[in-house]
Amino acid sequence: MECAKCGRELKDEKSRQRGYGPVCWKKIQKAKEEQQHESTEDEIRFEKGRN
């Protein structure tokens, strides 16, 4: 089985279950956190604009 992001072979069971190797998984999680943080900042700006 290969990583869905980079195509490298997945060697351990946890990676195979996720579909991503450990390095790609960390990158994906970091991107999700950054996106969530940006969404929260946008919501705060929107709320301030409504007041």
Secondary structure, 3 states (H helix, E strand, C coil): CECCCCCCECCCHHHHHHCCCHHHHHHHHHHHHHHHHHHHHHHHHHHHHHC
